[in-house]
Amino acid sequence: MYKYLVFVLILVGFGFVSISENTDPPKSKLELGKLLFFDPILSLDSTISCASCHKPEYAFADTFAISPGIQGRLGRRNAPSVMNMAFRDLMFLDGRSSNLRDQVHFPIGDTLEMGFNIERVIHRLKRHPDYSSYFEKLYGSVPSSENISDAIAIFEESLETSDTEFDRWMNDQKNNMTASAIRGREIFMSKKAKCFDCHFGPDFTGDEFKNIGLYDEMIYVDKGRYEITKDSADLGRFKVPGLRNVAITRPYMHDGSFETLKEVIEYYDNPSQFVKNPINIDTLLLEPLHLTSEEKQDLEAFLLSLTDIKFLNKT
């Protein structure tokens, strides 16, 4: 039995338990993917796991603006939640990966994150007495880039949430949706606030790339999607994140520069107060929204209502 050197938090049916030193062999590919997700064996020095930056108690996001990788190295961008990604297009804030299986090797190979590479991971897992048997049993073969990625992706695909006060209200089920949150939904959908122009669909994102004004080539220098496409129209554009569980995935923005939802709402109300000369900002944000204090409070209440019931004690 493989023995862990550390205690880690693991998600079981969206409840939280601790794994101690011993764990039972995985009975499914999903369980194998979960084991890999929480195991630092995927990093160069066996100190960083996927869960180090995607913490289950925070909807698989991080509490740091920029997550530390091996040897305390800082990455470039805020670690987004990996929940509710099963039906989403293009992974990462710059869309560099086409699907969940393709995205697995990026953090492993990033020198600022896990600092390893998939070939060496395969070699390590093949030599591991337990993992080699797990893969033989569940995949009928030794560890490979394909089945490692598949197992982790299957686990990530299981991290879907849809039991929020908002969902219960929409489905005419017993709920605690407040009058403020209901008003906030109307504001969210309105032409005045324009939130729905970018945050639509079941997960409140159209999976599009937008420049919200956090790029000026002076203070904000991350070119975002442009680094992948080399298209000048993509300068400063980042993938629009989903808003499920947004209340517990702070800090916000691609650089984690905003700590609270209030700050985010204030930013969108008038981006020019924060960044004086943004480059390539989306036309939706060229003029202030002029939201009232009550509208801002109601909008925040609506965003809070998108938290899955299992996470309510974290808001």
C-alpha positions as CSV (number, residue, x, y, z in Angstrom):
1,M,0.0,0.0,0.0
2,Y,1.3,3.4,-1.0
3,K,2.1,5.5,2.1
4,Y,1.6,9.2,2.0
5,L,4.1,11.5,3.7
6,V,1.6,14.2,4.3
7,F,-2.0,14.5,5.2
8,V,-4.2,16.0,2.4
9,L,-7.8,17.0,2.1
10,I,-9.8,15.0,-0.3
11,L,-13.3,15.5,-1.6
12,V,-15.7,12.6,-1.2
13,G,-19.2,13.3,-2.5
14,F,-18.4,17.0,-2.0
15,G,-17.9,16.3,1.7
16,F,-14.4,16.8,3.2
17,V,-12.4,14.1,4.9
18,S,-8.7,13.6,5.5
19,I,-6.6,10.9,4.0
20,S,-4.1,9.5,6.5
21,E,-0.9,7.6,5.6
22,N,-2.7,4.6,4.2
23,T,-5.3,4.6,1.5
24,D,-7.3,1.8,-0.1
25,P,-6.4,0.9,-3.7
26,P,-8.6,2.9,-6.2
27,K,-11.6,0.9,-7.5
28,S,-12.2,3.1,-10.5
29,K,-10.4,5.4,-12.9
30,L,-12.1,8.3,-11.1
31,E,-10.6,7.2,-7.8
32,L,-7.2,6.8,-9.4
33,G,-7.5,10.3,-10.9
34,K,-8.4,11.7,-7.4
35,L,-5.4,9.9,-5.9
36,L,-3.1,11.5,-8.5
37,F,-4.7,14.9,-8.1
38,F,-3.8,15.0,-4.4
39,D,-0.4,13.3,-4.7
40,P,2.8,15.5,-4.8
41,I,4.5,12.6,-6.7
42,L,3.7,14.5,-9.9
43,S,6.1,17.3,-9.0
44,L,9.9,17.3,-9.4
45,D,10.6,17.3,-5.6
46,S,7.4,15.7,-4.5
47,T,6.2,18.7,-2.7
48,I,3.4,20.1,-4.9
49,S,0.2,18.4,-6.0
50,C,-2.6,19.6,-8.1
51,A,-4.5,20.2,-4.9
52,S,-1.8,22.5,-3.5
53,C,-3.1,25.2,-5.9
54,H,-6.7,23.9,-6.3
55,K,-7.9,23.4,-2.8
56,P,-11.2,21.5,-2.5
57,E,-12.4,23.6,0.5
58,Y,-12.2,26.7,-1.7
59,A,-14.1,25.1,-4.7
60,F,-10.7,23.9,-6.1
61,A,-9.3,27.4,-6.4
62,D,-6.5,28.9,-4.2
63,T,-6.4,31.6,-1.5
64,F,-3.2,33.1,-2.9
65,A,-3.2,35.8,-5.6
66,I,-0.4,33.8,-7.2
67,S,0.2,30.2,-6.1
68,P,3.7,29.1,-5.0
69,G,5.1,26.1,-6.9
70,I,8.2,24.0,-6.1
71,Q,10.9,25.7,-4.0
72,G,8.5,28.6,-3.4
73,R,8.6,29.8,-7.0
74,L,5.7,32.0,-7.9
75,G,3.7,31.4,-11.1
76,R,2.3,34.1,-13.3
77,R,-1.5,34.0,-12.8
78,N,-4.2,33.3,-10.3
79,A,-5.2,29.6,-10.0
80,P,-8.8,29.3,-11.2
81,S,-11.3,26.8,-9.9
82,V,-11.3,23.5,-11.7
83,M,-14.9,22.8,-10.8
84,N,-17.7,22.8,-13.4
85,M,-15.2,22.3,-16.2
86,A,-16.6,19.1,-17.7
87,F,-18.5,20.8,-20.5
88,R,-16.3,23.8,-21.0
89,D,-14.2,24.8,-24.0
90,L,-10.5,25.6,-23.9
91,M,-8.6,25.5,-20.6
92,F,-6.5,28.0,-18.8
93,L,-7.0,31.8,-18.7
94,D,-5.3,32.1,-22.1
95,G,-7.0,29.1,-23.7
96,R,-3.8,27.3,-24.4
97,S,-5.3,23.8,-24.0
98,S,-8.1,22.3,-25.9
99,N,-9.6,20.1,-23.2
100,L,-9.2,18.7,-19.7
101,R,-7.0,15.8,-20.8
102,D,-4.6,18.1,-22.7
103,Q,-4.3,20.5,-19.8
104,V,-2.9,18.0,-17.4
105,H,0.7,18.2,-18.6
106,F,1.0,22.0,-18.5
107,P,1.3,22.5,-14.7
108,I,3.5,19.4,-14.5
109,G,5.9,20.8,-17.0
110,D,5.8,24.4,-15.8
111,T,9.1,25.3,-14.1
112,L,7.2,27.7,-11.9
113,E,4.7,25.1,-10.8
114,M,5.5,21.4,-10.6
115,G,8.8,21.7,-12.5
116,F,8.7,18.2,-13.9
117,N,7.7,16.7,-17.2
118,I,5.3,14.0,-18.2
119,E,8.0,11.6,-19.3
120,R,9.7,11.6,-15.9
121,V,6.3,11.3,-14.2
122,I,5.6,8.2,-16.3
123,H,9.0,6.7,-15.3
124,R,8.4,7.5,-11.6
125,L,4.9,5.9,-11.6
126,K,6.1,2.8,-13.5
127,R,8.7,2.2,-10.8
128,H,6.2,2.8,-8.0
129,P,5.0,-0.6,-6.8
130,D,1.4,0.5,-6.1
131,Y,0.7,2.9,-9.0
132,S,2.0,0.5,-11.5
133,S,-0.5,-2.1,-10.3
134,Y,-3.3,0.4,-10.1
135,F,-2.8,1.3,-13.8
136,E,-2.5,-2.3,-14.8
137,K,-5.8,-3.1,-13.1
138,L,-7.8,-0.1,-14.3
139,Y,-6.3,0.5,-17.7
140,G,-4.7,-2.8,-18.5
141,S,-1.4,-1.1,-19.2
142,V,1.5,0.6,-17.6
143,P,1.3,4.4,-16.8
144,S,1.4,6.6,-19.9
145,S,0.8,10.2,-20.8
146,E,-2.7,9.2,-22.1
147,N,-4.0,7.2,-19.1
148,I,-2.5,9.6,-16.5
149,S,-4.2,12.5,-18.2
150,D,-7.4,10.5,-18.6
151,A,-7.6,9.5,-14.9
152,I,-7.1,13.1,-13.7
153,A,-9.5,14.5,-16.2
154,I,-12.2,11.9,-15.2
155,F,-11.8,13.1,-11.6
156,E,-12.0,16.8,-12.6
157,E,-15.1,16.0,-14.7
158,S,-16.8,14.8,-11.6
159,L,-16.5,18.2,-9.9
160,E,-19.8,19.6,-11.1
161,T,-22.0,21.6,-8.8
162,S,-25.6,22.7,-9.3
163,D,-27.2,22.8,-5.9
164,T,-27.3,26.5,-5.0
165,E,-29.9,28.8,-3.6
166,F,-30.3,30.2,-7.0
167,D,-30.8,26.8,-8.6
168,R,-33.3,25.8,-6.0
169,W,-35.2,29.1,-6.5
170,M,-35.2,28.6,-10.3
171,N,-36.5,25.0,-9.9
172,D,-39.2,26.1,-7.5
173,Q,-37.7,24.1,-4.7
174,K,-37.4,25.1,-1.0
175,N,-34.7,27.8,-0.9
176,N,-33.3,30.8,1.0
177,M,-33.0,33.1,-1.9
178,T,-33.2,36.6,-0.6
179,A,-35.1,39.5,-2.0
180,S,-31.8,41.3,-2.5
181,A,-30.4,38.3,-4.5
182,I,-33.5,38.2,-6.7
183,R,-33.1,41.9,-7.4
184,G,-29.4,41.3,-8.0
185,R,-30.3,38.7,-10.7
186,E,-32.4,41.3,-12.5
187,I,-29.5,43.7,-12.4
188,F,-27.1,41.0,-13.5
189,M,-29.4,40.4,-16.6
190,S,-29.9,44.1,-17.3
191,K,-28.5,46.2,-20.1
192,K,-27.3,48.6,-17.4
193,A,-24.9,46.2,-15.6
194,K,-24.1,44.1,-18.7
195,C,-23.0,41.1,-16.7
196,F,-25.0,38.6,-18.8
197,D,-23.2,39.7,-21.9
198,C,-20.2,37.7,-20.8
199,H,-21.4,35.5,-18.0
200,F,-24.2,33.4,-19.5
201,G,-25.0,29.7,-19.8
202,P,-25.3,27.1,-17.0
203,D,-21.9,28.0,-15.5
204,F,-22.3,31.7,-16.2
205,T,-19.7,32.0,-18.8
206,G,-19.8,31.9,-22.6
207,D,-16.2,30.6,-22.6
208,E,-15.2,33.7,-24.6
209,F,-12.1,35.8,-24.2
210,K,-12.5,39.4,-23.1
211,N,-10.2,42.3,-22.2
212,I,-11.8,44.0,-19.1
213,G,-9.2,46.7,-18.9
214,L,-6.4,45.1,-16.9
215,Y,-3.8,45.6,-19.6
216,D,-1.9,48.8,-20.1
217,E,1.7,47.7,-20.9
218,M,2.9,49.6,-17.8
219,I,1.5,48.1,-14.6
220,Y,-0.6,45.4,-16.2
221,V,1.6,43.7,-18.7
222,D,0.2,40.2,-19.1
223,K,-0.9,39.9,-22.7
224,G,-3.2,37.0,-22.0
225,R,-4.7,35.2,-25.1
226,Y,-2.3,37.1,-27.4
227,E,0.5,34.9,-26.2
228,I,-1.2,31.9,-27.8
229,T,-2.7,33.4,-30.9
230,K,-0.3,36.3,-31.7
231,D,-3.4,38.2,-32.8
232,S,-3.3,41.8,-31.7
233,A,-7.0,41.7,-31.2
234,D,-6.3,39.3,-28.3
235,L,-4.0,41.7,-26.4
236,G,-5.0,41.6,-22.7
237,R,-7.9,39.2,-23.3
238,F,-8.5,36.4,-20.8
239,K,-11.0,33.6,-20.7
240,V,-14.2,34.7,-18.9
241,P,-14.5,32.5,-15.8
242,G,-17.6,30.8,-14.6
243,L,-19.3,32.2,-11.6
244,R,-20.5,29.2,-9.8
245,N,-19.0,29.2,-6.2
246,V,-17.4,32.6,-7.0
247,A,-17.9,33.8,-3.4
248,I,-15.3,31.3,-2.2
249,T,-12.7,31.5,-5.0
250,R,-11.2,34.8,-4.1
251,P,-8.9,36.5,-4.8
252,Y,-10.2,37.5,-8.3
253,M,-9.0,38.5,-11.8
254,H,-6.2,36.8,-13.7
255,D,-3.6,38.3,-11.3
256,G,-5.6,37.9,-8.1
257,S,-5.5,41.6,-7.6
258,F,-9.0,42.0,-6.1
259,E,-9.7,40.4,-2.7
260,T,-13.5,40.7,-2.5
261,L,-16.6,40.7,-4.7
262,K,-17.2,44.2,-3.6
263,E,-13.9,45.3,-5.2
264,V,-14.8,43.4,-8.4
265,I,-18.2,45.1,-8.6
266,E,-16.6,48.5,-8.0
267,Y,-14.1,47.8,-10.7
268,Y,-16.7,46.9,-13.3
269,D,-18.8,49.9,-12.3
270,N,-16.0,52.2,-13.5
271,P,-12.7,50.5,-14.7
272,S,-11.1,53.9,-15.5
273,Q,-10.9,54.7,-11.8
274,F,-8.5,51.7,-11.5
275,V,-6.6,51.7,-14.8
276,K,-6.2,55.1,-16.5
277,N,-5.1,54.1,-20.0
278,P,-6.2,50.5,-20.7
279,I,-5.2,49.0,-24.1
280,N,-7.8,47.1,-26.1
281,I,-10.5,47.2,-23.5
282,D,-13.8,45.7,-24.5
283,T,-16.4,48.2,-25.7
284,L,-18.8,47.0,-23.1
285,L,-16.6,48.7,-20.4
286,L,-15.8,52.0,-22.1
287,E,-18.3,53.9,-20.1
288,P,-19.1,53.7,-16.4
289,L,-22.2,51.7,-15.4
290,H,-23.3,54.1,-12.7
291,L,-24.6,51.4,-10.4
292,T,-26.2,52.7,-7.2
293,S,-25.0,51.4,-3.8
294,E,-28.2,49.3,-3.5
295,E,-27.7,47.8,-6.9
296,K,-24.1,46.9,-6.0
297,Q,-25.3,45.2,-2.8
298,D,-28.0,43.3,-4.6
299,L,-25.6,42.2,-7.3
300,E,-23.2,40.9,-4.7
301,A,-26.1,39.1,-3.0
302,F,-26.9,37.4,-6.3
303,L,-23.3,36.3,-6.7
304,L,-23.4,34.8,-3.2
305,S,-26.5,32.8,-4.2
306,L,-24.4,30.9,-6.8
307,T,-22.5,29.1,-4.0
308,D,-23.1,25.4,-3.8
309,I,-24.8,24.4,-0.6
310,K,-21.9,22.3,0.4
311,F,-19.7,25.4,0.5
312,L,-22.0,27.8,2.3
313,N,-20.0,27.7,5.5
314,K,-17.0,29.1,3.5
315,T,-18.7,32.3,2.3
